[in-house]
């Protein structure tokens, strides 16, 4: 597949890295910064073209006429939309994906209808991150909460702690602990290493456990792996930018929210747009301000500014001053694991969240959801089954009969409104939504081929 990535910022570089790993892809990256392109070319097996991503001559030189997909990820919404428009008008590029940040555009879906702008799919990283953080706040104790099948099924990652009824027990005890509850443990990580979840696997204190369950059963399963966390009431947000503002707007209906913004003009504007949030003009890394605002009574402190260093420092300070749980937005994926092993409870990587949404539109076969786990080392995806016994390698086969690559497992199947946890004798049918877990993302291509129906 020939993929043209426009923009070599953090998200563009992460996309190039993820997509160039797969042998079937030919990736070309366009950016105005030649130094960044040289660095990328030294590290990855890709082509690069220097120039403005929306210029017809630059797109032509980058191979837009032969490209299967254009992914416009520059820092400018306008450049991204114009590049898609030019690619469609001059080169008839089949699929055009654009990163759109401003709510002025994303709140007007008619702009992206078939008769309007030539953007097939738009991705809003800010909204994706906001939704992700909100799910974490709604499920105290979770490290990751990911949606599949329009929210019917969720994949939750959490750290098992002593005191949870299942800690010290075998996985085969799960049905006795949770009768009438469909749940499947798909992965366990112990001291950073994967442990194959089998019937005789014992869950230990400190294990990172990933499980699939219907949306309404999530809290019940979590309570088996750790003592129930109190619901989040008080939230303090550092940063009144796009993400901080959106998060406050979402949470203020049900939570007591305070937002700290350093820029006085931005603080004033945000305070006018929010209804029930207390907006403070100040530095979130100011110890006196945090003490004055009773940070020790905060259930969650979320550092969402544009500065990675400010997020790390303010979150660490808030934790030291007594905030129950702290989260920090960290752009460098290599930092996230480092930070989570220290005093920051959850490090959030916007690139990892965004790339999951992006990959769902790039994957072959009918893959409708892709989520990166363990900082990109593993993936969970949702594929729709098409065809019949003649054209498909999975239709009317039991899970046991499907030749899945090593380290790949089918966790759940969604059939209409029914959620079925997959067992060895579960039969896969056409139109099923199959949720798979891959402990090694290098097997992605083999999984995609498996779910491609022949003609």
TORKOL-4160 file (C-alpha; in steps of 0.2 Angstrom, whole numbers, padded with zeros to 4 digits, m for minus):
455
<pt num="1" X="0000" Y="0000" Z="0000"/>
<pt num="2" X="0007" Y="0017" Z="m0005"/>
<pt num="3" X="0004" Y="0029" Z="0010"/>
<pt num="4" X="0008" Y="0048" Z="0009"/>
<pt num="5" X="0010" Y="0056" Z="0026"/>
<pt num="6" X="0010" Y="0075" Z="0026"/>
<pt num="7" X="0018" Y="0083" Z="0041"/>
<pt num="8" X="0033" Y="0076" Z="0051"/>
<pt num="9" X="0027" Y="0083" Z="0068"/>
<pt num="10" X="0025" Y="0071" Z="0083"/>
<pt num="11" X="0010" Y="0063" Z="0076"/>
<pt num="12" X="0017" Y="0062" Z="0058"/>
<pt num="13" X="0033" Y="0054" Z="0064"/>
<pt num="14" X="0024" Y="0041" Z="0075"/>
<pt num="15" X="0013" Y="0037" Z="0060"/>
<pt num="16" X="0028" Y="0035" Z="0049"/>
<pt num="17" X="0036" Y="0024" Z="0061"/>
<pt num="18" X="0021" Y="0013" Z="0064"/>
<pt num="19" X="0016" Y="0011" Z="0046"/>
<pt num="20" X="0034" Y="0009" Z="0039"/>
<pt num="21" X="0037" Y="m0006" Z="0050"/>
<pt num="22" X="0025" Y="m0016" Z="0039"/>
<pt num="23" X="0032" Y="m0024" Z="0024"/>
<pt num="24" X="0017" Y="m0021" Z="0013"/>
<pt num="25" X="0018" Y="m0002" Z="0015"/>
<pt num="26" X="0028" Y="0011" Z="0005"/>
<pt num="27" X="0028" Y="0027" Z="0015"/>
<pt num="28" X="0033" Y="0044" Z="0009"/>
<pt num="29" X="0033" Y="0059" Z="0021"/>
<pt num="30" X="0032" Y="0077" Z="0016"/>
<pt num="31" X="0037" Y="0092" Z="0027"/>
<pt num="32" X="0045" Y="0109" Z="0026"/>
<pt num="33" X="0059" Y="0105" Z="0038"/>
<pt num="34" X="0073" Y="0096" Z="0029"/>
<pt num="35" X="0082" Y="0093" Z="0045"/>
<pt num="36" X="0068" Y="0082" Z="0052"/>
<pt num="37" X="0066" Y="0073" Z="0036"/>
<pt num="38" X="0084" Y="0069" Z="0035"/>
<pt num="39" X="0083" Y="0062" Z="0053"/>
<pt num="40" X="0068" Y="0052" Z="0049"/>
<pt num="41" X="0076" Y="0044" Z="0033"/>
<pt num="42" X="0091" Y="0039" Z="0043"/>
<pt num="43" X="0080" Y="0029" Z="0055"/>
<pt num="44" X="0066" Y="0023" Z="0044"/>
<pt num="45" X="0064" Y="0014" Z="0028"/>
<pt num="46" X="0054" Y="0028" Z="0020"/>
<pt num="47" X="0055" Y="0042" Z="0006"/>
<pt num="48" X="0055" Y="0060" Z="0010"/>
<pt num="49" X="0050" Y="0076" Z="0000"/>
<pt num="50" X="0053" Y="0093" Z="0007"/>
<pt num="51" X="0040" Y="0107" Z="0003"/>
<pt num="52" X="0023" Y="0114" Z="0007"/>
<pt num="53" X="0011" Y="0099" Z="0009"/>
<pt num="54" X="m0003" Y="0108" Z="0000"/>
<pt num="55" X="0007" Y="0113" Z="m0016"/>
<pt num="56" X="0002" Y="0103" Z="m0031"/>
<pt num="57" X="0020" Y="0101" Z="m0037"/>
<pt num="58" X="0025" Y="0095" Z="m0020"/>
<pt num="59" X="0011" Y="0082" Z="m0019"/>
<pt num="60" X="0015" Y="0077" Z="m0037"/>
<pt num="61" X="0034" Y="0074" Z="m0033"/>
<pt num="62" X="0029" Y="0064" Z="m0017"/>
<pt num="63" X="0018" Y="0052" Z="m0028"/>
<pt num="64" X="0000" Y="0058" Z="m0024"/>
<pt num="65" X="m0005" Y="0051" Z="m0041"/>
<pt num="66" X="0000" Y="0033" Z="m0036"/>
<pt num="67" X="m0004" Y="0035" Z="m0018"/>
<pt num="68" X="m0018" Y="0024" Z="m0010"/>
<pt num="69" X="m0020" Y="0035" Z="0005"/>
<pt num="70" X="m0015" Y="0053" Z="0010"/>
<pt num="71" X="m0014" Y="0056" Z="0028"/>
<pt num="72" X="m0013" Y="0075" Z="0031"/>
<pt num="73" X="m0006" Y="0078" Z="0049"/>
<pt num="74" X="0003" Y="0095" Z="0048"/>
<pt num="75" X="0000" Y="0108" Z="0062"/>
<pt num="76" X="m0012" Y="0118" Z="0051"/>
<pt num="77" X="m0030" Y="0113" Z="0048"/>
<pt num="78" X="m0031" Y="0123" Z="0033"/>
<pt num="79" X="m0016" Y="0115" Z="0025"/>
<pt num="80" X="m0022" Y="0098" Z="0029"/>
<pt num="81" X="m0039" Y="0102" Z="0021"/>
<pt num="82" X="m0032" Y="0110" Z="0006"/>
<pt num="83" X="m0020" Y="0096" Z="0003"/>
<pt num="84" X="m0034" Y="0083" Z="0003"/>
<pt num="85" X="m0044" Y="0095" Z="m0009"/>
<pt num="86" X="m0029" Y="0096" Z="m0021"/>
<pt num="87" X="m0025" Y="0077" Z="m0020"/>
<pt num="88" X="m0043" Y="0074" Z="m0025"/>
<pt num="89" X="m0045" Y="0087" Z="m0039"/>
<pt num="90" X="m0028" Y="0083" Z="m0047"/>
<pt num="91" X="m0024" Y="0066" Z="m0043"/>
<pt num="92" X="m0040" Y="0057" Z="m0038"/>
<pt num="93" X="m0032" Y="0049" Z="m0023"/>
<pt num="94" X="m0044" Y="0036" Z="m0016"/>
<pt num="95" X="m0043" Y="0039" Z="0003"/>
<pt num="96" X="m0039" Y="0056" Z="0011"/>
<pt num="97" X="m0038" Y="0058" Z="0030"/>
<pt num="98" X="m0035" Y="0075" Z="0038"/>
<pt num="99" X="m0030" Y="0080" Z="0056"/>
<pt num="100" X="m0043" Y="0094" Z="0061"/>
<pt num="101" X="m0040" Y="0102" Z="0078"/>
<pt num="102" X="m0051" Y="0117" Z="0078"/>
<pt num="103" X="m0069" Y="0114" Z="0085"/>
<pt num="104" X="m0074" Y="0128" Z="0072"/>
<pt num="105" X="m0073" Y="0115" Z="0059"/>
<pt num="106" X="m0076" Y="0098" Z="0068"/>
<pt num="107" X="m0093" Y="0105" Z="0075"/>
<pt num="108" X="m0099" Y="0107" Z="0057"/>
<pt num="109" X="m0101" Y="0089" Z="0050"/>
<pt num="110" X="m0109" Y="0096" Z="0034"/>
<pt num="111" X="m0092" Y="0103" Z="0029"/>
<pt num="112" X="m0086" Y="0085" Z="0027"/>
<pt num="113" X="m0101" Y="0078" Z="0018"/>
<pt num="114" X="m0099" Y="0070" Z="0001"/>
<pt num="115" X="m0104" Y="0086" Z="m0008"/>
<pt num="116" X="m0092" Y="0097" Z="0002"/>
<pt num="117" X="m0073" Y="0096" Z="0006"/>
<pt num="118" X="m0063" Y="0081" Z="m0001"/>
<pt num="119" X="m0059" Y="0074" Z="0016"/>
<pt num="120" X="m0065" Y="0056" Z="0018"/>
<pt num="121" X="m0061" Y="0055" Z="0037"/>
<pt num="122" X="m0056" Y="0069" Z="0049"/>
<pt num="123" X="m0046" Y="0065" Z="0065"/>
<pt num="124" X="m0047" Y="0077" Z="0080"/>
<pt num="125" X="m0032" Y="0072" Z="0092"/>
<pt num="126" X="m0039" Y="0084" Z="0105"/>
<pt num="127" X="m0056" Y="0076" Z="0106"/>
<pt num="128" X="m0048" Y="0058" Z="0106"/>
<pt num="129" X="m0037" Y="0063" Z="0121"/>
<pt num="130" X="m0052" Y="0071" Z="0130"/>
<pt num="131" X="m0063" Y="0056" Z="0128"/>
<pt num="132" X="m0049" Y="0044" Z="0133"/>
<pt num="133" X="m0045" Y="0054" Z="0149"/>
<pt num="134" X="m0064" Y="0055" Z="0153"/>
<pt num="135" X="m0066" Y="0036" Z="0152"/>
<pt num="136" X="m0051" Y="0035" Z="0164"/>
<pt num="137" X="m0059" Y="0047" Z="0177"/>
<pt num="138" X="m0076" Y="0038" Z="0175"/>
<pt num="139" X="m0067" Y="0021" Z="0180"/>
<pt num="140" X="m0055" Y="0025" Z="0195"/>
<pt num="141" X="m0041" Y="0013" Z="0196"/>
<pt num="142" X="m0040" Y="0009" Z="0177"/>
<pt num="143" X="m0024" Y="0012" Z="0167"/>
<pt num="144" X="m0033" Y="0011" Z="0150"/>
<pt num="145" X="m0051" Y="0010" Z="0145"/>
<pt num="146" X="m0054" Y="0007" Z="0127"/>
<pt num="147" X="m0070" Y="0005" Z="0117"/>
<pt num="148" X="m0075" Y="m0008" Z="0104"/>
<pt num="149" X="m0091" Y="m0011" Z="0094"/>
<pt num="150" X="m0098" Y="0006" Z="0098"/>
<pt num="151" X="m0095" Y="0005" Z="0116"/>
<pt num="152" X="m0104" Y="m0012" Z="0119"/>
<pt num="153" X="m0087" Y="m0020" Z="0124"/>
<pt num="154" X="m0073" Y="m0012" Z="0133"/>
<pt num="155" X="m0055" Y="m0017" Z="0135"/>
<pt num="156" X="m0048" Y="m0012" Z="0152"/>
<pt num="157" X="m0031" Y="m0012" Z="0159"/>
<pt num="158" X="m0027" Y="m0011" Z="0178"/>
<pt num="159" X="m0015" Y="m0015" Z="0191"/>
<pt num="160" X="m0021" Y="m0030" Z="0202"/>
<pt num="161" X="m0018" Y="m0026" Z="0220"/>
<pt num="162" X="m0018" Y="m0036" Z="0236"/>
<pt num="163" X="m0036" Y="m0036" Z="0244"/>
<pt num="164" X="m0044" Y="m0040" Z="0227"/>
<pt num="165" X="m0054" Y="m0056" Z="0229"/>
<pt num="166" X="m0045" Y="m0063" Z="0213"/>
<pt num="167" X="m0028" Y="m0059" Z="0218"/>
<pt num="168" X="m0018" Y="m0075" Z="0222"/>
<pt num="169" X="m0032" Y="m0085" Z="0213"/>
<pt num="170" X="m0031" Y="m0095" Z="0196"/>
<pt num="171" X="m0040" Y="m0088" Z="0181"/>
<pt num="172" X="m0051" Y="m0103" Z="0181"/>
<pt num="173" X="m0059" Y="m0097" Z="0197"/>
<pt num="174" X="m0066" Y="m0082" Z="0188"/>
<pt num="175" X="m0083" Y="m0089" Z="0183"/>
<pt num="176" X="m0086" Y="m0093" Z="0202"/>
<pt num="177" X="m0081" Y="m0076" Z="0207"/>
<pt num="178" X="m0092" Y="m0068" Z="0193"/>
<pt num="179" X="m0107" Y="m0079" Z="0189"/>
<pt num="180" X="m0118" Y="m0072" Z="0175"/>
<pt num="181" X="m0104" Y="m0060" Z="0170"/>
<pt num="182" X="m0095" Y="m0062" Z="0153"/>
<pt num="183" X="m0077" Y="m0058" Z="0155"/>
<pt num="184" X="m0061" Y="m0063" Z="0146"/>
<pt num="185" X="m0043" Y="m0059" Z="0152"/>
<pt num="186" X="m0033" Y="m0057" Z="0136"/>
<pt num="187" X="m0016" Y="m0052" Z="0143"/>
<pt num="188" X="m0006" Y="m0051" Z="0159"/>
<pt num="189" X="0011" Y="m0041" Z="0161"/>
<pt num="190" X="0022" Y="m0045" Z="0176"/>
<pt num="191" X="0037" Y="m0034" Z="0180"/>
<pt num="192" X="0036" Y="m0029" Z="0162"/>
<pt num="193" X="0035" Y="m0046" Z="0154"/>
<pt num="194" X="0020" Y="m0054" Z="0146"/>
<pt num="195" X="0012" Y="m0069" Z="0155"/>
<pt num="196" X="0001" Y="m0081" Z="0145"/>
<pt num="197" X="m0017" Y="m0080" Z="0153"/>
<pt num="198" X="m0022" Y="m0099" Z="0155"/>
<pt num="199" X="m0034" Y="m0107" Z="0167"/>
<pt num="200" X="m0020" Y="m0111" Z="0179"/>
<pt num="201" X="m0012" Y="m0094" Z="0178"/>
<pt num="202" X="m0012" Y="m0086" Z="0196"/>
<pt num="203" X="m0015" Y="m0067" Z="0196"/>
<pt num="204" X="m0002" Y="m0059" Z="0208"/>
<pt num="205" X="m0001" Y="m0042" Z="0217"/>
<pt num="206" X="0006" Y="m0029" Z="0205"/>
<pt num="207" X="0001" Y="m0038" Z="0189"/>
<pt num="208" X="m0005" Y="m0027" Z="0175"/>
<pt num="209" X="m0021" Y="m0036" Z="0169"/>
<pt num="210" X="m0030" Y="m0032" Z="0153"/>
<pt num="211" X="m0048" Y="m0039" Z="0151"/>
<pt num="212" X="m0063" Y="m0038" Z="0139"/>
<pt num="213" X="m0081" Y="m0037" Z="0146"/>
<pt num="214" X="m0097" Y="m0029" Z="0141"/>
<pt num="215" X="m0098" Y="m0011" Z="0146"/>
<pt num="216" X="m0110" Y="m0013" Z="0161"/>
<pt num="217" X="m0099" Y="m0026" Z="0169"/>
<pt num="218" X="m0083" Y="m0017" Z="0169"/>
<pt num="219" X="m0084" Y="m0010" Z="0187"/>
<pt num="220" X="m0089" Y="m0028" Z="0194"/>
<pt num="221" X="m0074" Y="m0036" Z="0186"/>
<pt num="222" X="m0062" Y="m0022" Z="0192"/>
<pt num="223" X="m0068" Y="m0024" Z="0210"/>
<pt num="224" X="m0062" Y="m0043" Z="0209"/>
<pt num="225" X="m0044" Y="m0037" Z="0205"/>
<pt num="226" X="m0042" Y="m0023" Z="0217"/>
<pt num="227" X="m0052" Y="m0015" Z="0231"/>
<pt num="228" X="m0066" Y="m0003" Z="0224"/>
<pt num="229" X="m0060" Y="0014" Z="0221"/>
<pt num="230" X="m0071" Y="0029" Z="0227"/>
<pt num="231" X="m0080" Y="0038" Z="0213"/>
<pt num="232" X="m0070" Y="0054" Z="0207"/>
<pt num="233" X="m0079" Y="0070" Z="0213"/>
<pt num="234" X="m0065" Y="0083" Z="0213"/>
<pt num="235" X="m0055" Y="0086" Z="0198"/>
<pt num="236" X="m0041" Y="0099" Z="0195"/>
<pt num="237" X="m0035" Y="0102" Z="0177"/>
<pt num="238" X="m0019" Y="0111" Z="0173"/>
<pt num="239" X="m0020" Y="0120" Z="0156"/>
<pt num="240" X="m0035" Y="0129" Z="0148"/>
<pt num="241" X="m0030" Y="0124" Z="0130"/>
<pt num="242" X="m0040" Y="0114" Z="0118"/>
<pt num="243" X="m0039" Y="0098" Z="0128"/>
<pt num="244" X="m0040" Y="0106" Z="0146"/>
<pt num="245" X="m0055" Y="0116" Z="0141"/>
<pt num="246" X="m0064" Y="0101" Z="0132"/>
<pt num="247" X="m0061" Y="0090" Z="0147"/>
<pt num="248" X="m0068" Y="0103" Z="0159"/>
<pt num="249" X="m0083" Y="0106" Z="0148"/>
<pt num="250" X="m0086" Y="0087" Z="0148"/>
<pt num="251" X="m0083" Y="0084" Z="0167"/>
<pt num="252" X="m0092" Y="0100" Z="0175"/>
<pt num="253" X="m0109" Y="0092" Z="0173"/>
<pt num="254" X="m0105" Y="0079" Z="0186"/>
<pt num="255" X="m0089" Y="0084" Z="0195"/>
<pt num="256" X="m0082" Y="0098" Z="0205"/>
<pt num="257" X="m0069" Y="0105" Z="0193"/>
<pt num="258" X="m0056" Y="0118" Z="0195"/>
<pt num="259" X="m0045" Y="0124" Z="0180"/>
<pt num="260" X="m0028" Y="0133" Z="0182"/>
<pt num="261" X="m0023" Y="0143" Z="0166"/>
<pt num="262" X="m0006" Y="0153" Z="0166"/>
<pt num="263" X="m0011" Y="0165" Z="0152"/>
<pt num="264" X="m0023" Y="0179" Z="0159"/>
<pt num="265" X="m0032" Y="0182" Z="0143"/>
<pt num="266" X="m0035" Y="0163" Z="0139"/>
<pt num="267" X="m0041" Y="0161" Z="0157"/>
<pt num="268" X="m0054" Y="0175" Z="0155"/>
<pt num="269" X="m0060" Y="0167" Z="0139"/>
<pt num="270" X="m0061" Y="0150" Z="0146"/>
<pt num="271" X="m0071" Y="0156" Z="0161"/>
<pt num="272" X="m0084" Y="0164" Z="0150"/>
<pt num="273" X="m0087" Y="0148" Z="0140"/>
<pt num="274" X="m0088" Y="0136" Z="0155"/>
<pt num="275" X="m0103" Y="0136" Z="0166"/>
<pt num="276" X="m0099" Y="0126" Z="0183"/>
<pt num="277" X="m0080" Y="0126" Z="0182"/>
<pt num="278" X="m0069" Y="0137" Z="0194"/>
<pt num="279" X="m0056" Y="0145" Z="0183"/>
<pt num="280" X="m0040" Y="0151" Z="0191"/>
<pt num="281" X="m0026" Y="0162" Z="0183"/>
<pt num="282" X="m0009" Y="0155" Z="0189"/>
<pt num="283" X="0005" Y="0143" Z="0187"/>
<pt num="284" X="0000" Y="0125" Z="0191"/>
<pt num="285" X="0017" Y="0121" Z="0197"/>
<pt num="286" X="0016" Y="0135" Z="0210"/>
<pt num="287" X="0016" Y="0126" Z="0227"/>
<pt num="288" X="0007" Y="0140" Z="0236"/>
<pt num="289" X="m0007" Y="0140" Z="0224"/>
<pt num="290" X="m0010" Y="0122" Z="0225"/>
<pt num="291" X="m0010" Y="0122" Z="0244"/>
<pt num="292" X="m0022" Y="0136" Z="0244"/>
<pt num="293" X="m0034" Y="0127" Z="0232"/>
<pt num="294" X="m0034" Y="0112" Z="0243"/>
<pt num="295" X="m0025" Y="0100" Z="0231"/>
<pt num="296" X="m0024" Y="0087" Z="0245"/>
<pt num="297" X="m0043" Y="0085" Z="0243"/>
<pt num="298" X="m0042" Y="0082" Z="0224"/>
<pt num="299" X="m0047" Y="0065" Z="0218"/>
<pt num="300" X="m0038" Y="0068" Z="0201"/>
<pt num="301" X="m0025" Y="0081" Z="0195"/>
<pt num="302" X="m0024" Y="0081" Z="0176"/>
<pt num="303" X="m0010" Y="0091" Z="0169"/>
<pt num="304" X="m0015" Y="0095" Z="0151"/>
<pt num="305" X="m0004" Y="0110" Z="0146"/>
<pt num="306" X="0006" Y="0111" Z="0129"/>
<pt num="307" X="0022" Y="0110" Z="0139"/>
<pt num="308" X="0028" Y="0092" Z="0143"/>
<pt num="309" X="0040" Y="0098" Z="0156"/>
<pt num="310" X="0026" Y="0109" Z="0165"/>
<pt num="311" X="0015" Y="0094" Z="0165"/>
<pt num="312" X="0028" Y="0082" Z="0173"/>
<pt num="313" X="0033" Y="0095" Z="0186"/>
<pt num="314" X="0015" Y="0100" Z="0191"/>
<pt num="315" X="0009" Y="0082" Z="0192"/>
<pt num="316" X="0024" Y="0077" Z="0203"/>
<pt num="317" X="0021" Y="0092" Z="0214"/>
<pt num="318" X="0002" Y="0089" Z="0215"/>
<pt num="319" X="0006" Y="0070" Z="0220"/>
<pt num="320" X="0018" Y="0076" Z="0234"/>
<pt num="321" X="0005" Y="0088" Z="0240"/>
<pt num="322" X="m0008" Y="0075" Z="0242"/>
<pt num="323" X="m0018" Y="0073" Z="0226"/>
<pt num="324" X="m0025" Y="0056" Z="0226"/>
<pt num="325" X="m0021" Y="0052" Z="0207"/>
<pt num="326" X="m0011" Y="0062" Z="0195"/>
<pt num="327" X="m0011" Y="0061" Z="0176"/>
<pt num="328" X="0001" Y="0070" Z="0164"/>
<pt num="329" X="0000" Y="0073" Z="0145"/>
<pt num="330" X="0017" Y="0068" Z="0139"/>
<pt num="331" X="0021" Y="0069" Z="0120"/>
<pt num="332" X="0037" Y="0058" Z="0120"/>
<pt num="333" X="0031" Y="0040" Z="0120"/>
<pt num="334" X="0048" Y="0035" Z="0127"/>
<pt num="335" X="0045" Y="0046" Z="0143"/>
<pt num="336" X="0028" Y="0038" Z="0147"/>
<pt num="337" X="0035" Y="0022" Z="0155"/>
<pt num="338" X="0048" Y="0031" Z="0164"/>
<pt num="339" X="0036" Y="0043" Z="0172"/>
<pt num="340" X="0023" Y="0029" Z="0176"/>
<pt num="341" X="0037" Y="0020" Z="0186"/>
<pt num="342" X="0039" Y="0036" Z="0197"/>
<pt num="343" X="0026" Y="0047" Z="0205"/>
<pt num="344" X="0014" Y="0050" Z="0190"/>
<pt num="345" X="0000" Y="0037" Z="0190"/>
<pt num="346" X="m0005" Y="0038" Z="0172"/>
<pt num="347" X="0006" Y="0046" Z="0158"/>
<pt num="348" X="m0005" Y="0050" Z="0143"/>
<pt num="349" X="0003" Y="0049" Z="0125"/>
<pt num="350" X="m0008" Y="0059" Z="0113"/>
<pt num="351" X="0002" Y="0051" Z="0098"/>
<pt num="352" X="m0002" Y="0033" Z="0104"/>
<pt num="353" X="m0021" Y="0038" Z="0106"/>
<pt num="354" X="m0021" Y="0046" Z="0089"/>
<pt num="355" X="m0012" Y="0033" Z="0080"/>
<pt num="356" X="m0025" Y="0020" Z="0085"/>
<pt num="357" X="m0039" Y="0030" Z="0077"/>
<pt num="358" X="m0028" Y="0033" Z="0061"/>
<pt num="359" X="m0023" Y="0015" Z="0059"/>
<pt num="360" X="m0041" Y="0009" Z="0059"/>
<pt num="361" X="m0043" Y="0019" Z="0042"/>
<pt num="362" X="m0027" Y="0012" Z="0035"/>
<pt num="363" X="m0028" Y="m0006" Z="0039"/>
<pt num="364" X="m0033" Y="m0018" Z="0025"/>
<pt num="365" X="m0049" Y="m0029" Z="0028"/>
<pt num="366" X="m0063" Y="m0021" Z="0037"/>
<pt num="367" X="m0054" Y="m0016" Z="0053"/>
<pt num="368" X="m0064" Y="m0003" Z="0062"/>
<pt num="369" X="m0055" Y="0000" Z="0078"/>
<pt num="370" X="m0036" Y="m0001" Z="0082"/>
<pt num="371" X="m0029" Y="0003" Z="0100"/>
<pt num="372" X="m0011" Y="0002" Z="0105"/>
<pt num="373" X="m0007" Y="m0006" Z="0121"/>
<pt num="374" X="0009" Y="m0006" Z="0132"/>
<pt num="375" X="0015" Y="0010" Z="0123"/>
<pt num="376" X="0014" Y="0002" Z="0106"/>
<pt num="377" X="0021" Y="m0015" Z="0109"/>
<pt num="378" X="0004" Y="m0024" Z="0108"/>
<pt num="379" X="m0012" Y="m0020" Z="0099"/>
<pt num="380" X="m0031" Y="m0024" Z="0101"/>
<pt num="381" X="m0041" Y="m0022" Z="0085"/>
<pt num="382" X="m0059" Y="m0025" Z="0080"/>
<pt num="383" X="m0062" Y="m0033" Z="0063"/>
<pt num="384" X="m0079" Y="m0036" Z="0054"/>
<pt num="385" X="m0081" Y="m0053" Z="0046"/>
<pt num="386" X="m0087" Y="m0054" Z="0028"/>
<pt num="387" X="m0090" Y="m0067" Z="0015"/>
<pt num="388" X="m0095" Y="m0085" Z="0017"/>
<pt num="389" X="m0087" Y="m0102" Z="0019"/>
<pt num="390" X="m0080" Y="m0101" Z="0001"/>
<pt num="391" X="m0073" Y="m0084" Z="0001"/>
<pt num="392" X="m0068" Y="m0082" Z="0020"/>
<pt num="393" X="m0055" Y="m0091" Z="0030"/>
<pt num="394" X="m0064" Y="m0088" Z="0046"/>
<pt num="395" X="m0083" Y="m0089" Z="0043"/>
<pt num="396" X="m0091" Y="m0105" Z="0051"/>
<pt num="397" X="m0075" Y="m0110" Z="0059"/>
<pt num="398" X="m0073" Y="m0112" Z="0077"/>
<pt num="399" X="m0060" Y="m0101" Z="0086"/>
<pt num="400" X="m0049" Y="m0116" Z="0088"/>
<pt num="401" X="m0049" Y="m0119" Z="0069"/>
<pt num="402" X="m0043" Y="m0102" Z="0064"/>
<pt num="403" X="m0025" Y="m0101" Z="0061"/>
<pt num="404" X="m0020" Y="m0086" Z="0072"/>
<pt num="405" X="m0002" Y="m0081" Z="0072"/>
<pt num="406" X="0007" Y="m0084" Z="0088"/>
<pt num="407" X="0003" Y="m0072" Z="0103"/>
<pt num="408" X="m0014" Y="m0068" Z="0094"/>
<pt num="409" X="m0030" Y="m0072" Z="0103"/>
<pt num="410" X="m0049" Y="m0069" Z="0099"/>
<pt num="411" X="m0056" Y="m0061" Z="0115"/>
<pt num="412" X="m0074" Y="m0057" Z="0111"/>
<pt num="413" X="m0087" Y="m0058" Z="0097"/>
<pt num="414" X="m0101" Y="m0045" Z="0095"/>
<pt num="415" X="m0116" Y="m0052" Z="0085"/>
<pt num="416" X="m0129" Y="m0038" Z="0083"/>
<pt num="417" X="m0133" Y="m0033" Z="0101"/>
<pt num="418" X="m0126" Y="m0049" Z="0109"/>
<pt num="419" X="m0108" Y="m0049" Z="0117"/>
<pt num="420" X="m0100" Y="m0067" Z="0116"/>
<pt num="421" X="m0084" Y="m0070" Z="0125"/>
<pt num="422" X="m0074" Y="m0081" Z="0114"/>
<pt num="423" X="m0070" Y="m0100" Z="0119"/>
<pt num="424" X="m0061" Y="m0113" Z="0108"/>
<pt num="425" X="m0078" Y="m0120" Z="0102"/>
<pt num="426" X="m0086" Y="m0103" Z="0098"/>
<pt num="427" X="m0091" Y="m0102" Z="0079"/>
<pt num="428" X="m0087" Y="m0086" Z="0069"/>
<pt num="429" X="m0101" Y="m0080" Z="0058"/>
<pt num="430" X="m0102" Y="m0068" Z="0044"/>
<pt num="431" X="m0105" Y="m0050" Z="0050"/>
<pt num="432" X="m0098" Y="m0053" Z="0067"/>
<pt num="433" X="m0087" Y="m0040" Z="0075"/>
<pt num="434" X="m0072" Y="m0050" Z="0081"/>
<pt num="435" X="m0060" Y="m0042" Z="0094"/>
<pt num="436" X="m0043" Y="m0048" Z="0094"/>
<pt num="437" X="m0027" Y="m0045" Z="0105"/>
<pt num="438" X="m0010" Y="m0046" Z="0098"/>
<pt num="439" X="0005" Y="m0047" Z="0110"/>
<pt num="440" X="0017" Y="m0044" Z="0095"/>
<pt num="441" X="0011" Y="m0031" Z="0083"/>
<pt num="442" X="0023" Y="m0038" Z="0069"/>
<pt num="443" X="0009" Y="m0051" Z="0066"/>
<pt num="444" X="m0003" Y="m0037" Z="0061"/>
<pt num="445" X="m0002" Y="m0041" Z="0042"/>
<pt num="446" X="m0005" Y="m0059" Z="0044"/>
<pt num="447" X="m0021" Y="m0055" Z="0055"/>
<pt num="448" X="m0027" Y="m0043" Z="0041"/>
<pt num="449" X="m0025" Y="m0056" Z="0028"/>
<pt num="450" X="m0034" Y="m0068" Z="0038"/>
<pt num="451" X="m0050" Y="m0057" Z="0039"/>
<pt num="452" X="m0049" Y="m0052" Z="0020"/>
<pt num="453" X="m0063" Y="m0061" Z="0010"/>
<pt num="454" X="m0057" Y="m0067" Z="m0007"/>
<pt num="455" X="m0069" Y="m0063" Z="m0022"/>
